[in-house]
Amino acid sequence: MDEPSQTDKVLDAKGLLCPIPVIKARKAIREIALGQVLRVEATDKGAVKDFEAWARQTGNELIGWTENGGVYLFYIRKAKE
């Protein structure tokens, strides 16, 4: 997937294990406006399924994710307050 043209906030969750990256993302997404994009950087392989499920449960949009050298980048658009 291509990176979104704009990332409004970056959350470094590298080195943290499930479910901490999702918990930190929940807090971080509250700090941005509707329509803005949060990028989460994580190293836990389990984060892929965690962020897919979290986006479905919260109504926020997981635009996509990539992996490069063991670092997973998740792009989440805030779609709900």
PLY file of the C-alpha trace (Angstrom):
ply
format ascii 1.0
element vertex 81
property float x
property float y
property float z
element edge 80
property int vertex1
property int vertex2
end_header
0.00 0.00 0.00
1.11 3.55 -0.59
1.64 5.82 2.39
-1.13 8.38 2.80
-0.03 11.78 1.51
-0.38 13.20 5.03
0.13 11.70 8.46
-1.15 13.93 11.24
0.28 12.11 14.26
2.89 9.37 14.71
2.85 6.88 17.57
6.03 4.92 18.27
4.96 1.60 19.79
8.07 -0.33 18.79
9.21 -2.87 21.36
5.78 -3.06 23.02
3.78 -6.27 23.11
0.07 -6.82 22.57
-2.21 -5.18 23.64
-0.14 -2.10 24.56
0.20 -0.72 20.98
-3.60 -0.74 20.60
-4.12 0.85 24.02
-1.67 3.64 23.14
-3.32 4.07 19.72
-6.72 4.45 21.37
-5.34 7.34 23.42
-3.49 8.89 20.47
-6.49 8.82 18.15
-8.49 10.84 20.68
-5.92 13.62 20.24
-6.54 14.11 16.50
-9.53 15.47 14.58
-12.02 13.51 12.49
-10.51 12.62 9.13
-6.93 12.92 10.31
-4.48 10.02 10.02
-2.57 8.32 12.83
0.52 6.31 11.92
1.46 3.63 14.43
4.92 2.04 14.31
5.04 -1.38 16.01
7.28 -4.45 16.09
4.85 -7.02 17.52
3.64 -9.41 14.78
0.35 -9.78 16.63
-0.35 -6.09 16.06
-1.62 -6.82 12.54
-4.66 -8.75 13.76
-5.04 -6.47 16.77
-5.28 -3.29 14.68
-7.61 -4.90 12.13
-9.98 -5.95 14.94
-9.64 -2.65 16.80
-10.50 -0.62 13.69
-13.63 -2.73 13.09
-14.71 -2.44 16.72
-14.17 1.33 16.98
-15.42 2.37 13.54
-12.09 3.98 12.66
-10.63 3.19 9.24
-7.48 1.10 8.94
-6.32 2.58 5.64
-3.63 -0.07 5.41
-0.40 -1.34 6.82
3.08 -2.25 5.66
6.03 -4.13 7.11
9.66 -3.26 6.55
12.52 -4.88 8.42
10.31 -6.09 11.26
8.62 -2.71 11.77
4.90 -2.60 11.03
3.38 0.72 10.00
-0.37 1.11 10.45
-2.32 4.02 8.98
-5.60 4.72 10.74
-8.03 7.46 9.76
-10.17 8.77 12.60
-13.72 8.18 11.46
-15.52 8.38 14.79
-15.40 10.50 17.92
0 1
1 2
2 3
3 4
4 5
5 6
6 7
7 8
8 9
9 10
10 11
11 12
12 13
13 14
14 15
15 16
16 17
17 18
18 19
19 20
20 21
21 22
22 23
23 24
24 25
25 26
26 27
27 28
28 29
29 30
30 31
31 32
32 33
33 34
34 35
35 36
36 37
37 38
38 39
39 40
40 41
41 42
42 43
43 44
44 45
45 46
46 47
47 48
48 49
49 50
50 51
51 52
52 53
53 54
54 55
55 56
56 57
57 58
58 59
59 60
60 61
61 62
62 63
63 64
64 65
65 66
66 67
67 68
68 69
69 70
70 71
71 72
72 73
73 74
74 75
75 76
76 77
77 78
78 79
79 80
